[in-house]
Amino acid sequence: MSNYSLHAIPVFWVLTLLPHAYAVNIIKKANNGKWDNVNARGANAATTYQKTAPAEVYARFERAEAAHKNGFENAPLFIGAMLAGNLAGLSTETMNFAAGGFLLSRVVYTLLYINVTRQKYSYLRSLVWWIGSVLWIRIYWKAGNALVS
């Protein structure tokens, strides 16, 4: 069996970019095709989008951007886990399971983040986040044990 865990890193990067691309697309549609690429993160752009887009579209835009940012916040932890696990010589099965499971959790997490609009269902998103996090935490733990022995 081949070890695909390092391949999961660029796949994760693409998965993290997708919510941003989606956010830009929906806000452009709601803003007559306009997107301020010169100062895309500026307060003026956000204020303009909030004024011109319907409230539900702007809220969806915000959730997609939040999912995008959360991906990059988690990137160092996931990347480090993949590198640590491979450096420690963890089994291919262990690494592939963690990498694949984490990527799957990120897809589900992102879909939930963008689509859930009710507080009571938002906790499902948090649960999925924890499931993904446990997968990379487990790799650090196993890698640490392998390197200590």
N, C-alpha and C positions, 0 to 999 in steps of 0.2 A: 504494500500500500504506500502511495506517495504522500509526503508531508506537504500539505497546502497551507499551513498556518502563516507563512510569510506572504503568500499570495493574498491572504485575507486583509493585509494592511492596505494595499491600494484599493481593494474592493470596498473596504470600510471608508476610505477617503471619498470615493465616488458616492457611496450611500449617504455620506454626510453632506455632500454638495447638492444632492437632489432636492431636499426641501427648500434650499435657497432658490434654486432655479424655478421651482414651483411657485414660491412666494413672489418672485419677480414677475412671473407670467400672470398670476392672478391680479396683482396690483396694476400692471400695465393695462390689462383688459378693462379694469375699473377706472383707469385714469387716461382714457383716450390714447392708449399706446405709449404713454410717457413714463419714463423711468430716469431718474437723475443718477446717471452713472458717474458723473464728476464727483458728487458728494453723496454717494448712496447711503451712507450711514449717518448723514447729517440730521440734525434736529429739524431743520426746515423741510427736508424731504419727507420725514416722517409726519410732520404736521400737515403738509400738503396732502399726503396720501390719506391721512385720517379724515381730512375735510372732504376730499373728492370721492372716496370709495364708500360704498354702503357699509354700515357698521359690521355686518356679518362677514363681509369680504375682508375688511381691515383686520378684524379679529382673527380670521383664518390666516392672513398674511403674518400677523404677529406670532401665531402658534407655529407656523412653518419656519419662521426665522429663529424662534426659540429652539425648535428641534435641531435646526442646522447648528446653532451655537453649542447646544448640548453635545452634539457629536464631536465637535472640536475640543470641548472641555474633557471629554472622555478619551480622546485619541492618545495622549501620552501614556495613559494607564494601560490601554489595550496594546499599544505598540510595545511598550516595555514588557508586558507579560509575554507576548509572542517571542520577543528576543530572549528574555530570561529562560523561558521554557525550552527553546532550542539550544541555548548555550548550556543548559543543565542536562541536555540529552534526554528530555522527557519523550515518552513513546509517541510515535506517529498518531496512534489512535487518540491519545490524550490531547495532543495538540490540535488535531483536526476537529475533535469533538468541541473543544473550547472555542476554536476559531469559528467554526460553522454555527455553533449555538449562539455565540455572541452576535454574529452577523444577522442571524435570524431574529434575535431579540431586538436588534436595532431597527430592522424593517418593521416589526410589529410596534415597537415603541414609537417610531416616527409616524406611522399611520394613526396610532391612537392619539398622539400629540396633536396632529393636524385636524383630526376629525371629531374628537370628543369635545363636547360643548357643555356637558353637565358635570357639576362638581363630584357627584357620587361615582361617576365612571372614571374620573381622572385618577383615582387610586389604582385602577387596573394598570394604567400607564406606569405608575410608580412601582408596582409589583414587577412589571416586565423589565423596568430599569434595574431593579435589584437582581432579578434572575440573570441578566447579562453581566452585571457586576460580579456576582458570585463566580461566574465562569472564569473571569480573568484573575480574581483574587485567589481562586483555587490553583491556578497556574503558578502564581508567585509563591504560594505555600509549598507546592510540590517541588518547584525549582529550588527553593531554599532548602528543603529537606534533602534533595538530591546532592546539592553542593556541600552540605554539612557532613554527609556521610562518606 
